[in-house]
């Protein structure tokens, strides 16, 4: 396959993934009218998890399913963060917000790459470059404009809605943690990480849902309700949950994480367009906010490319004479800069989506 075909295929696969994820938020508006987000998540990932296990068995044979000597507890923790933490909270928060919940939930997706810098800072002590911190702040300013509809004071005046938005933000954080978890399993393929953590996370989600149902926190869905949401369940499980994940994984393999992460901007754009077509038209300030978040992602991407391009030049520069103390002192600085750039770029790639770039997806 030549380079042009590889690039085109990568673009199409990343578009397939992000469009499928953007569409799922407006679709959940109708779904949540018939069934609670907890039961729906368990149903969805029972189907998607089984598909991933079959796919893993086909690709890697029995060896892919072997877990002896592996850190199962850690895999369970990351799986729980992704499939109980993110999936429960994002749709529960969307349900609490109501009509504009799809817009708020989708914009959180575009903040994930920027949030990944903060997670890597905490988990791996990789300090983001100084201008990346500016773009992170810019991204969250845009998010606040979307969720508050330009009236920031409303977040204080209406604590219930602010709490629901906080759930969405925490849900996004859970997915970034799950995504970053792939780096703790370097011998696992992306498909194995996705399949194993889906099953382990599903176990946690099932127990939590059973407790909620038994306690009467949500009503037990009727057979009629389940029948009504079967089309949405099929889409969320097969298209967004399985096909979208594979498209994202392979698309990023063809394009590289720095290119692939830019497609996360497609998620809120898709959600905004579909919401507008169904009658929930974004306000002008919300469009401005979404554009600000998207611009932060693009500007930070360009900034990382500049750093990555400068690092090899610094590494290959001729060494200064030993007698010249000032130039010699700049050596460690250049090395540190190179390390930060490479570490940040890899961190950005590992936490770029609803689904792990190197592991499987958010959806």
Secondary structure, DSSP 8 states (H G I E B T S, - for coil): --HHHHHHHHHHHHHHHHHHHHHHHHHHHHHTTTS-HHHHHHHHHHHHHHHHHHHHHHHHHHHHH--TTS-HHHHHHHHHIIIIIIHHHHHHHHHHH-TTHHHHHHHHHHHHHHHHHHHHHHHH-----HHHHHHHHHHHHHHHHHHHTT-TTHHHH-HHHHHHHHHHHHHHHHHHHHHHGGGG-TTS-HHHHHHHHHHHHHHHHHHHHHHHHHTTSS----HHHHHHTHHHHHIIIIIIIIIHHHHHHHHHHHH-HHHHGGGGHHHHHHHHHHHHHTT----HHHHHHHHHHHHHHHHHHHHHHHHHHHHHHHHHS----TT-HHHHHHHHHHHHHHHHHHHHHHHHHHT-SSEETTTEE--
